[in-house]
């Protein structure tokens, strides 16, 4: 055990971490460390044999299998993690799941992410985006942010090349019955989101929109006719099972649940109040069977879903609905997308933000707009003004209405006034004003008598 602990210690300065042997290393490196130590290597082979064709309870009932598991729990393999986009990512993930599928039943509703935790924040993305493109996401509320994002991508050679590549691949017809190669389209999309900095990809995926043409451009970002939509929607649990048979897809889905699972004990509804981690996990799902996308071109709501439904779930319908709602009714994901679109981070949010309002809006599907065409936003602006004016006129009658929440969500970023803030009235002042109101009508009569 002492040898295993010493092997697991990562190279670091003396005293940097008193428990360095428990610090996670990537699974490829952990496998190399284990292979170099005979005891760890033999126990790892034993555990893999134990896992072959056996459930967890049967495996743990075998003393040899249990001993192998106990030794590996003290090895670098037990705590190893992977980096998304690393050179040997697939190999790393295969090693991770070879261990962790034996530590759990393998069919949990949520699985822990095999990836290293994200420590960066959206503020870093905002700063770099302005440096790279010269355009601040929150600089001009009247501009079409999705069009700006496309133009910014075209100014970067790497972004332009890979974006043009996946658009061309996903739009290429194969035959009369098969209008594209979904497999090649997904591969090209994964390359784009893995190799292009998030300063560009996030702006394409999460740009804020104030009219339907802009929102449709955002929806068309991943060429949904090939990468997302299909002839029929499969059952969501079947789609999840298919995803879990692939190490990459399984890992990205587990990462999404880890970083975007709604947490009602945090300010933002996100684990650790980390919008960046949730958006990165969302982008990581694109290019797989579990690819999510905007369900419509609505400007008043953000509804995300994979291409699936819960029809035919039988007695698993409740579990299916819960899985689907992690996309469609996820306050963490919705808040993270809105925060990026508004150019705000956690530290810039109001102390008690009102929950975002989702108002479904039926829209016609429009073809993706070319990058040199502007979209108008007058329709959205007028609808918000009309809604907020009617709320102000009706006052407390709409105290708990969706319309009032919409007005507060639009204004809270620029004011500290809370919806439940009370205004105190000076009763004495009110009484004197009432007295003045009674006296004023008499004054003209007195003046007329004096003149006469």
C-alpha positions in Angstrom: 0.0 0.0 0.0 2.8 2.4 0.8 4.4 1.8 -2.6 1.0 2.5 -4.3 0.6 5.7 -2.4 4.1 6.9 -3.3 3.5 6.0 -7.0 0.2 8.0 -7.0 1.9 11.2 -5.8 1.9 13.7 -8.6 5.0 15.8 -9.3 4.7 18.9 -7.1 6.7 21.2 -4.9 7.5 19.8 -1.4 4.7 20.7 1.0 2.4 21.9 -1.7 -0.2 19.3 -0.7 0.2 17.1 2.4 -2.1 14.5 0.9 -0.7 14.6 -2.6 -1.2 10.9 -3.1 -5.0 11.4 -3.2 -4.8 14.2 -5.7 -6.4 13.0 -9.0 -4.2 12.4 -12.0 -5.5 11.7 -15.5 -6.4 8.0 -16.0 -3.9 7.4 -18.7 -1.0 8.4 -16.3 -2.7 6.5 -13.5 -2.8 3.4 -15.6 0.9 3.8 -16.4 1.8 4.1 -12.7 -0.3 1.0 -11.9 1.3 -1.0 -14.7 4.7 -0.2 -13.3 3.9 -1.7 -10.0 3.3 -5.6 -10.0 0.8 -5.7 -7.2 -1.4 -2.9 -8.6 -1.1 -4.3 -12.1 -2.2 -7.8 -11.1 -5.1 -6.5 -8.9 -6.3 -4.3 -11.8 -6.4 -7.4 -14.1 -8.2 -9.4 -11.5 -10.9 -6.6 -11.0 -11.5 -6.4 -14.8 -12.0 -10.2 -14.9 -14.4 -9.9 -11.9 -16.4 -7.3 -13.7 -16.8 -9.3 -16.9 -20.4 -10.6 -17.0 -21.1 -10.1 -13.2 -23.2 -7.7 -11.3 -21.8 -5.7 -8.4 -23.2 -7.9 -5.6 -21.9 -11.1 -7.2 -18.5 -9.5 -7.6 -18.3 -8.2 -4.0 -19.3 -11.7 -2.7 -16.0 -13.0 -4.2 -13.2 -12.5 -1.7 -10.5 -12.2 -4.4 -12.6 -9.6 -6.3 -13.2 -7.7 -3.1 -9.5 -7.7 -2.2 -8.6 -6.4 -5.7 -11.1 -3.6 -5.3 -9.8 -2.6 -1.9 -6.2 -2.4 -3.2 -7.3 -0.3 -6.2 -9.2 2.1 -4.0 -5.8 3.1 -2.6 -4.2 3.4 -6.0 -4.1 6.4 -8.4 -6.7 4.7 -10.6 -9.4 5.1 -8.1 -9.4 8.9 -8.1 -8.2 9.5 -11.7 -10.0 11.9 -14.0 -9.8 13.0 -17.6 -9.6 16.4 -19.4 -12.1 17.1 -22.1 -10.3 17.4 -25.4 -7.1 15.8 -24.2 -5.0 13.9 -26.7 -5.9 10.4 -25.4 -9.4 11.3 -24.1 -11.1 8.1 -25.3 -8.4 5.9 -23.8 -8.6 7.9 -20.6 -12.4 7.5 -20.4 -12.2 3.7 -21.1 -9.8 3.3 -18.1 -12.1 5.4 -15.9 -15.2 3.4 -16.7 -13.4 0.1 -16.4 -13.0 1.0 -12.7 -16.1 2.9 -11.9 -18.7 0.7 -13.5 -17.6 -1.8 -10.9 -18.0 0.6 -8.0 -21.7 1.3 -8.9 -24.5 -0.6 -10.3 -23.9 1.1 -13.6 -27.6 2.1 -14.1 -27.9 5.0 -11.7 -30.1 7.9 -12.7 -27.1 10.3 -12.3 -23.5 9.3 -12.7 -20.5 11.2 -11.5 -18.5 13.1 -14.1 -15.2 11.5 -15.2 -13.8 14.9 -16.1 -11.8 17.3 -14.0 -13.9 20.1 -12.4 -14.2 23.4 -14.1 -12.8 26.3 -12.1 -13.0 29.1 -14.6 -15.9 31.6 -14.7 -17.9 33.3 -17.4 -16.2 36.6 -16.6 -13.0 35.1 -18.1 -15.0 34.3 -21.3 -16.4 37.8 -21.5 -13.0 39.4 -21.2 -11.4 37.2 -23.8 -14.3 37.5 -26.2 -13.9 41.3 -26.2 -10.2 41.0 -26.8 -10.5 38.5 -29.6 -13.4 40.0 -31.5 -13.5 43.6 -30.3 -17.1 43.2 -29.5 -18.6 43.0 -26.0 -21.6 40.6 -25.7 -23.5 43.2 -23.7 -22.3 46.4 -25.5 -25.3 47.0 -27.7 -28.8 45.9 -26.7 -30.1 46.7 -30.2 -27.7 44.6 -32.1 -28.2 41.0 -33.3 -25.8 39.1 -31.1 -26.1 35.9 -33.1 -25.1 37.7 -36.3 -22.3 39.4 -34.4 -21.1 36.0 -33.2 -21.0 34.6 -36.8 -19.0 37.6 -37.9 -16.6 37.3 -35.0 -16.1 33.6 -35.9 -15.4 34.5 -39.5 -12.6 36.8 -38.4 -10.8 33.9 -36.8 -9.2 31.5 -39.3 -9.6 28.4 -37.0 -13.2 29.1 -36.1 -14.1 30.0 -39.7 -12.5 26.9 -41.2 -14.1 24.4 -38.7 -17.5 26.2 -38.8 -17.5 26.1 -42.6 -16.5 22.4 -42.4 -19.3 21.2 -40.3 -21.9 23.4 -42.1 -20.8 21.9 -45.4 -20.8 18.3 -44.0 -24.1 18.6 -42.3 -25.8 20.2 -45.3 -24.5 17.7 -47.9 -27.1 15.5 -49.4 -26.3 11.8 -49.9 -29.4 10.5 -51.7 -33.0 11.2 -52.2 -33.9 9.3 -49.0 -30.8 10.4 -46.9 -30.2 14.1 -47.1 -27.0 14.0 -45.0 -24.5 11.7 -43.1 -25.5 12.2 -39.5 -22.3 10.3 -38.3 -20.0 12.6 -40.3 -22.0 15.7 -39.2 -21.7 14.8 -35.5 -17.9 14.2 -35.9 -17.5 17.6 -37.6 -19.5 19.3 -34.8 -17.5 17.6 -32.1 -14.3 18.8 -33.7 -15.6 22.4 -33.9 -16.7 22.6 -30.2 -13.6 20.8 -29.0 -11.0 22.7 -31.0 -12.4 26.2 -31.2 -12.1 28.4 -28.0 -15.3 28.9 -26.1 -15.0 32.7 -26.6 -16.4 32.0 -30.1 -18.5 28.8 -29.7 -20.4 30.1 -26.7 -21.4 33.3 -28.6 -22.8 31.2 -31.4 -24.7 28.8 -29.0 -25.9 31.2 -26.3 -26.3 34.6 -28.1 -29.3 36.6 -26.8 -32.1 37.3 -29.2 -34.9 39.9 -29.3 -36.6 38.8 -32.5 -37.6 35.5 -34.1 -35.1 35.8 -37.0 -32.2 36.0 -34.6 -33.6 33.2 -32.5 -34.0 31.0 -35.6 -30.4 31.7 -36.5 -29.4 30.5 -33.0 -31.5 27.4 -33.4 -29.9 26.7 -36.8 -26.3 27.0 -35.3 -25.8 23.2 -35.3 -27.7 22.5 -38.6 -30.5 20.7 -36.7 -32.0 19.1 -39.8 -29.0 16.8 -39.8 -27.4 16.8 -36.4 -30.5 17.0 -34.2 -33.9 16.2 -35.9 -34.9 12.8 -37.2 -38.0 11.2 -38.7 -39.3 10.1 -35.4 -38.5 10.9 -31.8 -37.1 7.9 -29.8 -38.0 7.3 -26.2 -35.7 9.4 -23.9 -34.7 6.4 -21.7 -33.9 4.4 -24.8 -31.8 7.3 -26.0 -30.0 7.5 -22.7 -29.3 3.7 -22.8 -27.8 4.1 -26.3 -25.7 7.0 -25.1 -24.3 5.0 -22.2 -23.0 2.2 -24.4 -20.5 4.7 -25.8 -17.8 5.9 -23.4 -17.6 9.4 -24.8 -21.4 10.0 -24.9 -21.7 8.5 -21.4 -19.0 10.8 -20.1 -20.5 13.9 -21.6 -24.0 13.1 -20.3 -22.6 12.4 -16.8 -20.7 15.7 -17.0 -23.9 17.5 -17.9 -25.7 16.1 -14.9 -22.9 16.9 -12.6 -22.6 20.6 -13.6 -26.1 21.5 -14.7 -28.3 19.5 -12.2 -30.5 22.1 -10.6 -29.4 23.0 -7.1 -31.9 25.0 -5.1 -29.4 25.7 -2.3 -27.3 28.0 -4.5 -27.9 31.6 -5.7 -28.0 30.6 -9.4 -29.6 27.1 -9.1 -26.3 25.8 -10.5 -23.8 23.6 -8.5 -21.2 25.8 -7.0 -22.8 28.8 -8.8 -20.6 28.0 -11.8 -22.4 29.0 -15.0 -19.2 28.2 -17.0 -19.2 24.6 -16.0 -22.8 24.1 -17.0 -22.4 25.8 -20.4 -19.3 23.8 -21.1 -21.1 20.5 -20.3 -24.0 21.5 -22.6 -21.6 22.2 -25.5 -19.9 18.9 -24.8 -23.1 17.0 -25.6 -23.3 18.4 -29.1 -22.2 15.9 -31.7 -23.7 12.8 -30.0 -27.1 11.1 -30.1 -27.9 13.1 -27.0 -27.3 16.4 -28.8 -29.6 19.1 -27.3 -30.9 22.2 -29.1 -33.5 25.0 -28.8 -37.0 23.5 -29.5 -38.2 26.7 -31.3 -37.3 30.3 -32.2 -39.1 31.9 -29.3 -37.7 35.2 -28.0 -39.5 35.1 -24.6 -38.4 31.7 -23.4 -35.5 29.3 -23.6 -36.5 25.7 -23.9 -33.8 23.1 -24.5 -34.3 19.4 -25.3 -32.7 16.4 -26.8 -34.6 14.9 -29.7 -36.7 12.5 -27.8 -40.0 12.1 -26.0 -41.5 10.0 -23.2 -44.1 8.2 -25.3 -44.2 4.5 -24.8 -42.4 4.7 -21.4 -44.9 2.4 -19.7 -44.2 2.1 -16.0 -41.0 4.1 -16.5 -42.8 7.2 -17.5 -42.0 9.1 -14.3 -38.3 8.4 -14.6 -38.4 9.4 -18.3 -40.1 12.7 -17.5 -37.6 13.5 -14.8 -34.8 12.8 -17.2 -36.3 15.0 -19.9 -37.1 17.8 -17.5 -33.4 18.1 -16.7 -33.2 19.7 -20.1 -36.6 21.3 -20.7 -37.2 22.7 -17.1 -33.7 23.2 -15.8 -33.3 26.6 -14.0 -29.5 26.2 -13.8 -29.2 25.7 -17.6 -31.7 28.4 -18.4 -30.1 30.9 -16.0 -26.6 30.1 -17.4 -27.7 30.7 -21.0 -29.4 34.0 -20.0 -26.4 35.1 -18.0 -24.1 34.6 -21.0 -26.6 36.3 -23.4 -26.9 39.3 -21.0 -23.1 39.5 -20.5 -23.5 39.0 -16.8 -21.8 36.6 -14.3 -22.8 35.4 -10.9 -21.2 38.4 -9.1 -23.2 40.8 -11.3 -26.6 39.2 -10.7 -29.2 40.8 -8.4 -29.3 39.4 -4.8 -32.8 37.9 -5.3 -33.3 37.3 -9.0 -36.9 36.5 -10.0 -37.3 33.1 -11.8 -37.1 33.4 -15.5 -40.5 33.2 -17.3 -41.1 30.8 -20.1 -43.9 31.6 -22.4 -44.2 29.1 -25.3 -44.5 30.8 -28.7 -45.3 29.0 -31.9 -43.0 30.1 -34.7 -42.4 29.1 -38.3 -39.2 27.4 -39.2 -37.1 29.8 -41.2 -33.9 28.9 -43.1 -30.6 30.0 -41.5 -29.8 33.5 -42.4 -26.5 34.4 -44.1 -23.9 36.2 -42.0 -24.3 39.5 -43.9 -28.0 40.0 -43.2 -29.2 42.0 -40.2 -32.4 41.1 -38.2 -34.8 43.5 -36.7 -35.8 43.5 -33.0 -38.7 45.9 -32.8 -41.3 43.3 -32.2 -39.7 42.0 -29.0 -39.1 45.5 -27.7 -42.7 46.6 -28.2 -44.0 43.4 -26.5 -41.9 44.0 -23.4 -42.9 47.6 -23.2 -46.6 46.8 -23.6 -46.5 44.0 -21.0 -44.6 46.1 -18.4 -46.9 49.1 -18.9 -50.0 47.0 -18.3 -48.4 45.5 -15.1 -47.6 49.0 -13.8 -51.2 50.2 -14.5 -52.8 47.2 -12.8 -50.5 47.4 -9.7 -51.0 44.8 -7.1 -53.6 42.9 -9.0 -50.8 41.1 -10.9 -48.7 40.6 -7.8 -47.9 37.0 -8.7 -48.4 37.0 -12.4 -45.9 35.9 -15.0 -46.0 39.3 -16.7 -44.8 41.0 -13.6 -42.0 38.5 -13.2 -40.9 39.3 -16.7 -40.8 43.0 -16.0 -38.8 42.4 -12.9 -36.4 40.1 -14.6 -35.8 42.8 -17.3 -35.2 45.6 -14.8 -33.4 44.0 -11.9 -30.0 44.0 -13.6 -30.0 47.8 -13.5 -31.8 48.5 -10.1 -31.6 47.4 -6.6 -35.4 47.8 -6.0 -37.0 44.5 -5.1 -40.6 43.6 -6.1 -41.7 43.2 -2.5 -40.2 46.5 -1.3 -42.8 48.6 0.5 -43.3 52.3 0.3 -44.1 54.2 3.5 -46.7 57.0 3.4 -46.7 59.9 5.8 -50.2 59.9 7.2 -49.9 63.5 8.4 -48.7 64.6 5.0 -51.6 62.7 3.5 -54.1 64.5 5.8 -52.7 68.0 5.0 -52.9 67.3 1.3 -56.5 66.2 1.7 -57.2 69.6 3.5 -55.5 71.5 0.7 -57.6 69.7 -1.9 -60.8 70.9 -0.1 -59.6 74.5 0.1 -58.3 75.0 -3.4 -61.8 75.1 -5.1 -62.9 77.9 -2.8 -60.0 80.3 -3.7 -61.2 81.4 -7.2 -64.6 82.4 -5.7 -63.0 84.6 -3.0 -60.8 86.3 -5.5 -63.8 87.0 -7.8 -65.7 88.7 -4.9 -62.6 90.9 -4.1 -62.4 92.1 -7.7 -66.1 93.0 -7.8 
